[in-house]
């Protein structure tokens, strides 16, 4: 097989293995529905999907932090503000811990958009 054909074969294999849904399949373990995941990969740039996949441990830790804090709409928070979930967990914790948790939970559940102002 010529070098050119080998390169084309490699590119095709890479493309087939680059399924964005597979890259964020770990979200299923965090109770995200398949519908949410499908919409997410459709709306989010490929580069961001790759970064989320590569940083899945950080993303999982940060999502679990919100769940433990008692924020029930953590899925909506992630789907709208996924970049925040790429922040190192210690920094992520610092962002949220400077607020009264009950007040923060109440405000986030009423309007998740305030998350971008934290």
C-alpha angles and dihedrals in degrees: 000000000000121000090249092054091046090054092049090048091050092049091050092049091048090050093050091048092048097081107155092206090059090050092060098033088115087076089073088068087058092056097261112151122237087243091057091048092049092051091045096054090044093053103035123079116254092241090057091048089053092049092048090050093049091048097041093130090058092044092050092048092051094046090049089050091058091046091051090047087058100250103150096188093058090127092059089046091055095043092052101034104027092149090067089059090062091066116109109270095242091055091043089053091049091054093056102032094064089071131069102264097220092050092045093050091049093050095045092049091051094045121005089188090081087073090082089060097054 
